[in-house]
């Protein structure tokens, strides 16, 4: 994905839509992403950040974590939204966006190779929370394990089981929580 397209997937609240199962879905009710305009006018965070204050992301606002909307919606507790906003504020939107694009590419590889139809939500949550290096290492370890166990490439259920085991072990080692 090009950076220009990825920018439309940046939610002002700090979520990156490319890592969301509602965006990754193939269903007719699929979400097209937060940055694509007025169709999210119901969102109080979007209305405050974009419409009222003219910001791209809430990290630009000096009231970011004292914001009454954030406090009411408990955004400061959302993972990875709060961590993303802190990182955007610290490193800048472009740097954060490059990392999110890499995460999205890894997620799409996971979905293509290891989604048996029940794992999208798990993969999305882990890709949003795990260090990129851990995600990459999980993909490599799974490939090694599949080869060692001589798992058929067409056996998606076995592949997904092996990959989930590796991925969850990596998440645990990285102290990543799924709640």
C-alpha positions in Angstrom: 0.0 0.0 0.0 1.2 3.5 -0.8 1.6 6.1 1.9 -1.1 8.2 0.4 -3.7 5.4 0.6 -2.4 4.5 4.1 -3.1 8.0 5.3 -6.8 7.5 4.8 -6.6 4.6 7.2 -5.3 6.7 10.1 -8.1 7.2 12.7 -7.8 10.5 14.5 -8.1 8.5 17.8 -4.8 6.7 17.2 -6.2 3.5 15.7 -4.9 2.4 12.3 -7.8 1.0 10.3 -5.6 -1.3 8.2 -5.1 -3.4 11.3 -8.8 -3.7 12.1 -10.9 -6.8 11.4 -13.8 -4.6 10.2 -11.6 -3.1 7.6 -9.9 -6.4 6.6 -13.3 -8.1 6.2 -14.6 -9.1 2.9 -18.3 -8.8 4.0 -20.6 -6.2 2.4 -20.7 -4.3 5.7 -16.9 -3.8 5.6 -15.7 -0.5 7.1 -13.7 1.6 4.6 -11.6 3.3 7.3 -11.9 6.4 9.5 -10.1 8.9 7.4 -12.4 8.8 4.4 -14.8 11.5 5.6 -18.3 12.3 6.7 -19.6 8.8 7.0 -18.0 8.7 10.5 -19.8 11.9 11.5 -21.4 9.9 14.4 -18.0 9.7 16.1 -17.6 12.3 18.8 -13.8 12.0 18.7 -13.8 12.6 14.9 -16.2 15.5 15.2 -14.0 17.2 17.8 -10.6 16.4 16.3 -11.3 16.8 12.6 -14.4 18.9 12.2 -14.2 21.2 15.2 -10.4 21.7 15.7 -9.1 20.9 12.2 -6.5 18.4 13.3 -5.6 15.2 11.4 -5.0 13.2 14.7 -5.7 13.9 18.3 -2.0 13.8 19.0 -1.9 17.4 17.6 -4.2 18.6 20.3 -2.6 20.0 23.4 -5.5 18.7 25.5 -5.0 15.1 24.2 -5.4 13.1 27.4 -7.3 15.7 29.4 -10.0 15.8 26.7 -13.5 15.2 28.1 -14.5 13.1 25.1 -11.4 10.9 25.5 -12.1 10.5 29.2 -15.8 9.7 28.6 -15.0 7.2 25.8 -12.0 5.8 27.7 -9.7 6.2 24.7 -6.7 6.7 27.0 -7.2 3.1 28.1 -7.6 1.7 24.6 -4.7 -0.4 23.4 -3.2 0.5 20.9 -4.9 3.8 20.5 -3.3 5.6 23.4 0.1 4.1 22.7 -0.2 5.1 19.1 -1.1 8.7 20.0 1.9 8.9 22.3 4.1 7.6 19.6 2.7 9.9 17.0 3.4 12.8 19.3 6.9 11.6 20.0 8.1 10.5 16.5 5.6 12.2 14.1 2.8 10.9 12.0 4.9 9.8 9.0 7.3 7.6 11.1 4.3 6.0 12.9 2.5 5.5 9.5 5.5 3.7 8.0 5.4 1.2 10.9 1.6 0.8 10.5 2.0 0.1 6.8 4.6 -2.6 7.6 2.2 -4.1 10.2 -0.6 -4.1 7.7 1.5 -5.9 5.1 2.5 -8.6 7.7 -1.2 -8.9 8.7 -2.3 -9.4 5.1 0.4 -12.1 4.7 -0.9 -13.8 7.9 -4.5 -13.6 6.6 -3.5 -14.9 3.2 -1.4 -17.8 4.5 -2.9 -18.7 7.9 -6.5 -17.7 8.2 -8.8 -20.7 8.3 -11.8 -18.4 8.7 -11.7 -17.9 12.4 -8.5 -16.1 13.1 -8.8 -12.7 11.6 -9.7 -10.9 14.8 -6.8 -12.5 16.7 -4.3 -11.7 14.0 -5.6 -8.1 13.8 -5.3 -7.6 17.6 -1.8 -9.1 17.7 -0.5 -7.1 14.7 -1.7 -3.9 16.3 0.0 -4.7 19.7 3.1 -6.8 19.0 6.5 -5.4 18.1 7.0 -5.7 14.3 10.1 -7.8 14.8 8.1 -10.3 16.9 5.5 -10.5 14.1 8.1 -11.1 11.5 9.9 -13.7 13.7 6.6 -15.5 14.3 6.0 -15.9 10.5 9.6 -17.3 10.1 9.2 -19.7 13.0 5.9 -20.9 11.7 7.4 -21.6 8.3 10.3 -23.5 9.9 7.8 -25.5 12.0 5.6 -26.3 9.0 8.6 -27.5 7.0 9.9 -29.6 9.9 6.5 -31.2 10.5 6.0 -31.6 6.7 2.6 -29.9 6.9 0.8 -29.8 3.5 0.5 -26.2 2.2 -3.2 -26.9 1.4 -4.0 -28.0 5.0 -5.1 -24.6 6.1 -6.5 -25.8 9.5 -3.2 -27.4 10.5 -1.2 -24.4 9.2 -3.4 -22.0 11.2 -3.1 -24.1 14.3 0.7 -24.2 14.1 0.9 -20.5 13.3 -1.4 -19.5 16.2 0.7 -21.5 18.6 3.9 -19.7 17.5 2.2 -16.3 17.4 0.7 -16.7 20.9 4.0 -17.9 22.3 5.7 -14.8 20.8 3.0 -12.5 22.2 3.5 -14.0 25.6 7.3 -13.6 25.4 6.7 -9.9 24.4 4.3 -9.4 27.3 1.5 -8.5 24.9 -2.0 -8.8 26.3 -5.1 -9.5 24.3 -7.7 -7.8 26.5 
